[in-house]
Amino acid sequence: MLSLQTLPFAQSVAAAASPGPSTTAVHGGRQPNPYRAVTEPVVTSAPTVFRDTADLVAFVEARQQGQTEVVEYGRYGNPTVRDAERRLAALEGAEEALLLASGMAAITTTLLTLVPAGRHVVLTEGVYRRTRQFATDFLPRLGVSVTVWDWRTPLNEVFRPETALVLAETPTNPYLRVLDLEALARTAHAHGALAVVDATFATPVNLKPLALGVDLVVHSATKYLGGHHDLLAGVVAGRGALVREIRSALGVWGGVCAPQTAALLARGLRTLGLRIAQHNRNGQAVAEFLENHPAVERVWYPGLPSHPDHEVAQRQMQGFGGVVSFTVRGGLEETARFVDALQIPLLAASLGGVESLVTLPALASYYNLSPQERRALGIPDNLVRLSLGVEDTEDLLADLAQALAHVAMPGTALRRG
């Protein structure tokens, strides 16, 4: 009789010497299922049923010995979620991955688990503003001190004997600053601290933080990993012992990912390699176009030689992504005219999906501050962030050209078509 294990889809992608990102995105972590289904089944049951008390005892003993992934309740795990986690671990080259309800759930659960009271956290400048808010506003209430590292000073100087963890983000939002992750991990480990990196903007296709010595990598899976602007999820991946510690805490903190969301994420991951290739092409082409346009003041994109971190980006990244930030010549009025004239990008604050999005940080995230306060934070009124989707490059360039023609035109903002 033919064994299920001999079916083609049950063969591990690990058999290949070094599978590429698209092969890994499609087949990484794949395991056979009892339904012989090509796609992983969506299991929505919260509780697990046992045949009798003997079956329950056998399950408990197997769990205690680490011999089964089956759990008794959905907050501690789910088969559909585990399928997505295995695929994510394969993409990152991680021993294990953990899927959570959002990117912020991944950040907060990691910090709350790995940093006890009395310890110290180093936060690199440029991390997501809600990450910084959690670290600076909430961690001190729990007895954890926090230092935000200014890149202009040596990283070595901000460590203390009680430093437990360094949390970095690369590339950053909105200026796409790129950290030297090998140097970051080396410095953290020399001080006995963990190195954790939020690589949401890079994805595992463009950047492999774990291969550069980082202990854990975090993503908002809402962005490029899901890729379709239709889910909220987060992931933390890396050393098995650390991820298992966070997994255990997640059963208490409760920020779990729903199986339906995990299935959507797994579906999105299958095209990750293809999508990122087009994001990269669009990002590079648009950045070069904008840098040479007279209505544009300055462009930030790691793929440009003019970017301050171009050299390190070339060294450690395989592509530079689909986010391009730039300043328009003029003020808020001129910048708004440009944004309102765009026909392809949608006015929305997220990134990483198949649709191109555009946002003005001064209006979207910092509207409650004065122009002077925004400039002090590095957010001028004429700053634009483009998250390029997978549309045809020529169409995006043509749309940008016609929209930039409105920058010098006086009058009211245009109605979006």
C-alpha positions as CSV (number, residue, x, y, z in Angstrom):
1,M,0.0,0.0,0.0
2,L,1.2,3.5,-0.8
3,S,2.2,5.3,2.3
4,L,1.1,8.9,2.9
5,Q,4.8,9.7,3.6
6,T,5.7,8.7,0.1
7,L,3.4,11.3,-1.6
8,P,5.3,14.1,-3.3
9,F,3.9,16.9,-1.2
10,A,5.2,15.1,1.9
11,Q,8.8,15.4,0.9
12,S,10.7,18.1,2.8
13,V,12.0,21.1,0.9
14,A,15.1,20.7,3.1
15,A,16.2,18.0,0.8
16,A,17.2,20.7,-1.7
17,A,20.7,22.0,-1.1
18,S,19.7,25.6,-0.9
19,P,16.1,26.3,-2.0
20,G,15.4,29.8,-3.2
21,P,12.9,32.2,-1.6
22,S,10.0,31.3,-3.8
23,T,10.5,27.6,-3.4
24,T,10.7,28.0,0.4
25,A,7.7,30.3,0.4
26,V,5.6,27.6,-1.4
27,H,7.0,24.4,0.2
28,G,8.9,25.4,3.4
29,G,7.8,23.6,6.5
30,R,5.2,21.6,4.6
31,Q,4.0,18.4,6.3
32,P,1.5,15.7,5.2
33,N,-2.1,16.0,6.3
34,P,-4.6,13.2,6.7
35,Y,-6.8,14.7,4.0
36,R,-4.2,14.5,1.3
37,A,-5.0,18.2,0.7
38,V,-2.6,20.4,-1.3
39,T,-3.3,23.3,1.0
40,E,-3.3,23.0,4.8
41,P,-6.7,22.4,6.4
42,V,-8.2,25.2,8.5
43,V,-8.9,23.8,11.9
44,T,-11.2,26.1,13.9
45,S,-12.0,24.0,17.0
46,A,-11.0,25.7,20.2
47,P,-11.0,22.5,22.4
48,T,-9.4,19.1,21.6
49,V,-11.5,16.0,22.2
50,F,-10.2,12.8,23.8
51,R,-11.6,9.3,23.3
52,D,-11.5,8.5,27.0
53,T,-9.4,9.1,30.2
54,A,-6.7,6.8,29.0
55,D,-6.3,8.8,25.8
56,L,-6.2,12.0,28.0
57,V,-3.5,10.6,30.2
58,A,-1.4,9.5,27.2
59,F,-1.7,13.0,25.8
60,V,-0.7,14.7,29.1
61,E,2.4,12.4,29.4
62,A,3.4,12.9,25.8
63,R,3.1,16.7,26.3
64,Q,5.2,16.6,29.4
65,Q,7.9,14.8,27.4
66,G,7.7,17.1,24.4
67,Q,6.6,14.3,22.1
68,T,3.5,15.9,20.6
69,E,2.4,19.2,19.2
70,V,-1.2,18.5,20.0
71,V,-2.7,20.9,22.6
72,E,-5.8,20.7,24.7
73,Y,-7.0,24.3,24.0
74,G,-6.7,26.7,21.2
75,R,-4.9,29.4,23.2
76,Y,-1.9,27.1,23.5
77,G,-1.7,26.3,19.8
78,N,-3.6,25.3,16.6
79,P,-2.7,23.0,13.7
80,T,-3.4,25.7,11.1
81,V,-1.3,28.2,13.0
82,R,1.5,25.7,13.4
83,D,1.5,25.1,9.6
84,A,2.0,28.8,9.0
85,E,4.7,28.9,11.8
86,R,6.7,26.1,10.1
87,R,6.6,28.0,6.8
88,L,7.8,31.2,8.5
89,A,10.6,29.4,10.3
90,A,11.8,28.0,7.0
91,L,11.8,31.4,5.4
92,E,13.8,32.9,8.2
93,G,16.2,30.0,8.6
94,A,15.0,29.8,12.2
95,E,14.8,26.9,14.6
96,E,11.2,27.9,15.4
97,A,8.6,30.6,14.7
98,L,5.6,31.9,16.7
99,L,2.6,33.5,15.2
100,L,0.7,36.1,17.2
101,A,-2.3,38.4,16.8
102,S,-0.4,41.4,15.5
103,G,3.1,42.8,15.0
104,M,2.7,44.8,18.3
105,A,1.6,41.6,20.1
106,A,4.9,40.0,18.8
107,I,6.9,43.0,20.2
108,T,5.1,43.3,23.5
109,T,5.0,39.6,24.3
110,T,8.7,39.2,23.5
111,L,9.7,42.1,25.7
112,L,7.4,41.1,28.6
113,T,8.7,37.6,28.4
114,L,12.4,38.1,28.1
115,V,13.0,41.3,30.2
116,P,12.3,40.9,33.9
117,A,12.0,43.8,36.4
118,G,15.2,45.4,37.3
119,R,16.7,45.0,33.8
120,H,17.4,47.4,31.0
121,V,16.4,47.6,27.4
122,V,18.2,49.5,24.6
123,L,15.9,50.7,21.8
124,T,17.5,51.9,18.6
125,E,16.4,55.3,17.2
126,G,13.8,54.9,14.4
127,V,11.8,51.9,15.7
128,Y,8.1,52.0,15.1
129,R,6.5,54.7,17.1
130,R,4.1,52.4,19.0
131,T,7.0,50.1,19.9
132,R,8.8,53.1,21.3
133,Q,5.6,54.2,23.1
134,F,5.3,50.7,24.7
135,A,8.9,50.6,25.7
136,T,9.1,54.1,27.2
137,D,5.6,54.5,28.7
138,F,4.8,51.0,29.9
139,L,8.0,49.1,30.6
140,P,9.1,51.6,33.3
141,R,5.9,50.8,35.2
142,L,7.1,47.2,35.4
143,G,10.5,48.1,36.7
144,V,12.3,48.0,33.4
145,S,14.5,50.9,32.4
146,V,14.8,52.0,28.7
147,T,17.4,53.9,26.7
148,V,16.8,55.1,23.2
149,W,20.1,54.9,21.3
150,D,21.0,57.9,19.2
151,W,22.9,56.5,16.1
152,R,25.4,59.4,16.3
153,T,26.9,57.9,19.5
154,P,28.7,54.6,19.8
155,L,26.3,51.8,20.6
156,N,28.8,50.5,23.2
157,E,28.2,53.5,25.4
158,V,24.5,52.8,26.1
159,F,24.9,49.4,27.6
160,R,24.7,48.8,31.4
161,P,25.5,45.7,33.5
162,E,21.7,45.1,33.7
163,T,21.0,45.4,29.9
164,A,19.0,42.4,28.9
165,L,18.1,43.1,25.3
166,V,18.6,45.4,22.3
167,L,15.6,46.0,20.1
168,A,16.3,47.4,16.6
169,E,14.4,48.0,13.4
170,T,15.8,47.9,9.9
171,P,15.0,49.4,7.5
172,T,13.4,52.1,9.6
173,N,10.2,54.1,9.0
174,P,10.1,56.5,7.2
175,Y,13.7,57.2,6.2
176,L,14.7,53.6,5.6
177,R,17.9,53.7,7.7
178,V,19.8,50.4,7.6
179,L,21.7,49.1,10.6
180,D,24.8,47.0,10.5
181,L,23.2,43.9,12.1
182,E,26.5,41.9,12.5
183,A,27.9,44.8,14.5
184,L,24.7,45.2,16.5
185,A,24.6,41.5,17.4
186,R,28.3,41.4,18.2
187,T,28.1,44.4,20.5
188,A,24.9,43.1,22.3
189,H,26.4,39.6,22.8
190,A,29.7,41.1,24.2
191,H,27.5,42.7,26.9
192,G,25.5,39.6,27.6
193,A,22.4,41.0,25.9
194,L,20.0,39.6,23.3
195,A,19.7,41.2,19.9
196,V,16.1,41.4,18.5
197,V,15.4,43.0,15.1
198,D,12.1,44.1,13.6
199,A,12.6,43.4,9.9
200,T,9.1,44.1,8.7
201,F,10.2,46.5,5.9
202,A,12.8,44.0,4.7
203,T,11.0,40.6,4.8
204,P,13.0,37.3,4.9
205,V,13.5,37.6,1.1
206,N,15.5,40.7,1.3
207,L,17.2,40.3,4.7
208,K,18.2,37.3,7.0
209,P,18.9,38.9,10.4
210,L,19.4,35.5,12.1
211,A,22.2,34.6,9.6
212,L,23.9,37.9,10.7
213,G,24.0,36.8,14.4
214,V,20.7,38.3,15.6
215,D,18.9,36.1,18.2
216,L,15.3,36.9,17.3
217,V,13.6,38.5,14.3
218,V,10.1,40.1,14.5
219,H,7.7,41.0,11.8
220,S,4.3,42.6,11.4
221,A,2.9,39.9,9.2
222,T,0.1,42.3,8.4
223,K,2.5,43.9,5.9
224,Y,4.6,42.1,3.2
225,L,4.2,38.6,4.6
226,G,0.4,38.6,4.3
227,G,0.7,40.9,1.3
228,H,-2.9,41.7,0.6
229,H,-4.0,44.2,3.3
230,D,-6.5,41.7,4.6
231,L,-5.1,40.4,7.9
232,L,-3.5,41.4,11.2
233,A,-0.7,39.1,12.5
234,G,2.8,39.2,13.9
235,V,5.6,36.7,14.1
236,V,8.8,36.2,16.2
237,A,11.4,33.7,14.9
238,G,14.8,32.5,16.0
239,R,16.5,30.3,18.5
240,G,14.1,27.5,19.6
241,A,14.6,27.9,23.3
242,L,13.8,31.6,23.2
243,V,10.7,31.1,21.0
244,R,9.4,28.3,23.2
245,E,9.8,30.6,26.2
246,I,7.7,33.3,24.4
247,R,5.2,30.6,23.3
248,S,4.7,29.5,26.8
249,A,4.1,33.1,27.9
250,L,1.7,33.7,25.0
251,G,-0.7,31.1,26.6
252,V,-1.0,33.5,29.5
253,W,-0.8,36.9,27.7
254,G,-3.4,35.6,25.2
255,G,-2.5,37.5,22.0
256,V,-2.9,34.5,19.8
257,C,-3.5,34.3,16.1
258,A,-6.8,33.0,14.8
259,P,-6.7,29.9,12.5
260,Q,-8.6,31.7,9.7
261,T,-5.9,34.5,9.8
262,A,-3.1,31.9,9.8
263,A,-4.6,30.3,6.7
264,L,-4.8,33.7,5.0
265,L,-1.2,34.4,5.9
266,A,-0.1,31.0,4.6
267,R,-1.8,31.7,1.3
268,G,-0.1,35.1,1.1
269,L,3.3,33.6,1.9
270,R,3.1,31.3,-1.1
271,T,3.6,34.3,-3.5
272,L,6.1,36.2,-1.2
273,G,9.1,35.7,-3.5
274,L,7.2,36.8,-6.6
275,R,5.7,39.8,-4.9
276,I,9.0,41.0,-3.3
277,A,10.7,40.8,-6.6
278,Q,8.2,43.2,-8.1
279,H,8.2,45.4,-5.0
280,N,12.0,45.7,-5.3
281,R,11.8,46.5,-9.0
282,N,9.2,49.2,-8.4
283,G,11.0,50.6,-5.5
284,Q,14.3,51.0,-7.3
285,A,12.7,52.5,-10.5
286,V,10.5,54.9,-8.6
287,A,13.4,56.1,-6.3
288,E,15.6,56.8,-9.3
289,F,12.8,58.6,-11.1
290,L,12.0,60.8,-8.1
291,E,15.6,61.6,-7.4
292,N,15.9,63.2,-10.9
293,H,12.6,65.0,-10.8
294,P,12.8,68.8,-10.3
295,A,9.6,68.9,-8.1
296,V,11.3,66.5,-5.5
297,E,13.7,67.8,-2.9
298,R,15.2,64.6,-1.6
299,V,14.6,60.8,-1.8
300,W,15.4,58.2,0.9
301,Y,15.8,54.6,-0.5
302,P,18.6,52.2,0.4
303,G,19.1,51.2,-3.2
304,L,20.3,54.7,-4.1
305,P,24.0,55.7,-3.7
306,S,22.8,58.9,-2.1
307,H,21.2,57.1,0.9
308,P,23.4,57.3,4.0
309,D,23.3,53.6,4.5
310,H,23.6,52.4,0.9
311,E,26.9,50.6,1.5
312,V,25.7,48.5,4.5
313,A,22.4,47.9,2.7
314,Q,24.2,46.5,-0.3
315,R,26.3,44.3,1.9
316,Q,23.5,42.7,3.9
317,M,20.3,42.9,1.9
318,Q,19.3,41.0,-1.3
319,G,16.8,43.8,-2.3
320,F,15.7,47.1,-1.0
321,G,11.9,46.8,-0.8
322,G,8.9,48.8,-2.1
323,V,8.9,51.7,0.4
324,V,10.2,55.1,-0.9
325,S,10.2,58.2,1.2
326,F,10.8,61.7,-0.3
327,T,10.1,65.4,0.3
328,V,8.2,67.5,-2.3
329,R,9.5,71.0,-3.1
330,G,7.1,73.2,-1.2
331,G,5.0,72.9,1.9
332,L,1.9,71.0,3.0
333,E,-0.4,72.6,0.4
334,E,1.9,71.6,-2.5
335,T,2.4,68.1,-1.1
336,A,-1.3,67.6,-0.6
337,R,-1.9,68.6,-4.3
338,F,0.5,66.0,-5.4
339,V,-1.0,63.2,-3.2
340,D,-4.6,64.1,-4.3
341,A,-3.6,64.0,-8.0
342,L,-2.3,60.4,-7.7
343,Q,-4.5,57.9,-9.4
344,I,-3.0,54.5,-8.6
345,P,-1.7,54.7,-5.0
346,L,-4.5,54.7,-2.4
347,L,-4.4,57.1,0.5
348,A,-3.8,54.7,3.4
349,A,-1.2,54.3,6.2
350,S,-0.1,50.7,5.9
351,L,2.4,49.1,3.5
352,G,3.5,45.8,1.9
353,G,0.4,44.8,0.0
354,V,-0.3,44.3,-3.7
355,E,-1.9,47.8,-3.9
356,S,0.4,50.9,-3.8
357,L,-0.4,53.2,-0.9
358,V,0.6,56.7,-0.1
359,T,0.6,58.6,3.1
360,L,1.7,62.0,4.5
361,P,3.2,61.3,8.0
362,A,2.5,64.9,9.0
363,L,-1.3,64.3,8.6
364,A,-1.6,60.5,9.3
365,S,0.5,60.1,12.5
366,Y,1.5,63.5,13.7
367,Y,-1.5,65.8,13.0
368,N,-1.9,66.7,16.6
369,L,1.6,68.3,16.7
370,S,2.5,71.7,15.4
371,P,4.7,72.0,12.3
372,Q,7.6,73.0,14.6
373,E,7.1,69.9,16.8
374,R,6.9,67.7,13.7
375,R,10.1,69.1,12.3
376,A,11.8,68.5,15.6
377,L,10.8,64.8,15.3
378,G,12.1,64.7,11.7
379,I,8.7,64.8,10.1
380,P,8.4,67.8,7.8
381,D,5.1,68.8,6.3
382,N,6.3,67.9,2.8
383,L,7.4,64.3,3.6
384,V,5.6,61.6,1.6
385,R,5.9,57.8,2.1
386,L,5.1,55.6,-0.9
387,S,4.5,51.9,-0.3
388,L,4.7,50.5,-3.9
389,G,2.6,47.5,-4.7
390,V,3.0,45.1,-7.6
391,E,1.5,47.3,-10.3
392,D,3.4,47.7,-13.6
393,T,6.4,49.9,-13.1
394,E,5.6,52.0,-16.2
395,D,2.1,52.8,-15.0
396,L,3.4,53.9,-11.6
397,L,6.1,56.2,-13.1
398,A,3.5,57.8,-15.4
399,D,1.1,58.4,-12.5
400,L,3.9,60.0,-10.4
401,A,4.9,62.2,-13.4
402,Q,1.4,63.6,-13.9
403,A,0.8,64.1,-10.1
404,L,4.1,65.9,-9.6
405,A,3.1,68.3,-12.4
406,H,0.4,69.6,-9.9
407,V,3.0,70.6,-7.3
408,A,3.6,74.0,-8.8
409,M,0.0,74.6,-9.7
410,P,-1.8,77.0,-7.3
411,G,-5.4,76.4,-6.2
412,T,-7.3,74.0,-4.1
413,A,-6.4,70.3,-3.7
414,L,-7.9,68.0,-6.4
415,R,-10.6,65.5,-5.8
416,R,-9.2,62.0,-6.0
417,G,-10.5,59.9,-8.9
